[in-house]
Amino acid sequence: MKILNLKNAALALVMSSALVACKKDDSVKEELPVVSKYENGFFVINEGWMGHGTGSVSFFDNESGTLKDSVFQKENPNSSGFEPTSSTVQFATKFNNNLYVVSKVRGPVVVADAKTMKEVGRIPGSADYDWRAFVGLDENRGLLSSSDGVYLINLKTLKPSFKLLGASGQTGDMLKAGKYIFVLNQSAGVIIYDADDLSVVKKIKSVTLGFAQTPNQKVWYTKAKFLYSANPQTLETDSVELPFTPSNTWFAWFSSPIVASTKDNTVFLLKSPSFGGGKELYKYTEGNKSTLDKPFITTPDKQSFYKKNLGYNPQTNQIVTTTVQDGYGVNYAVNNIYFHNAETGALIKQIPYSGYYFPSMFVFH
């Protein structure tokens, strides 16, 4: 009897251990990460129809294949949104899991959780500032460019701290790369700052568009008829001649229409006038000048880009573009979003949508 009891006890112990293991396995399954509401897709930042309401943020959902409008306003019904209506939403970027949405013309800087689009902070619109773009430096610091230079921002309090030396007048796109920060300024060209102490390291005159960074870490920008690359460690440069001369974007400022692949050392840029628009998108793969022989993508008949209407989607290795219909007035309510193979340029799909959105750029996860 004792032997049988021992056997039964051993069997019970094994079964108990198995049940515990099953419970552990079940708990592990329950703790698997769930893709959030605004993670499987990308954002479209809309300038808005100035004087008729504010800009907005749309979200393209990869799963449903649909474009959802005004997602920030819908997730934050009690927020003041992007008021005042006299401002325009012109720029956005993701940093430390937050989406920083920047309004021009004395508008606010709104910070939202990039997965839920719930507001987590803001710099209210003010007559004291006219913002352009944002770049994050570390957990505590970021920079905001403006119509009168660059300001250091405390990311915990969202308070402007001080204005950087070296940049005066209208300042736009910025990129942190290696130990440097590249800043595009209307009068000075590129101003390169030390990322640690924010001192000026170098200036490059007459730069028109910037910036994009390829997987080899090189930083790309345009000057005259050339596309330049800069090593972010040594600041040594190389260049290739373009088949057109890029315009700057200072006339009615918008972010430079230049982006890079995350898969290979390829840069994409629009051939557009200084006020935006244009119909041709070019591609340059480093070391292969023939990739510039002809436009990589050309818009369909009667369709034009508006501002920075190109983006590279790292989730799908696709080039995404938006267009408005040629003309004025009601033509601006005729929009299309296109998905192209980033290697061949082949059109994958087109989605038409209507409304006075005035799409200004994309933000990808």
Disulfide bonds with the S-S distance in Angstrom:
none
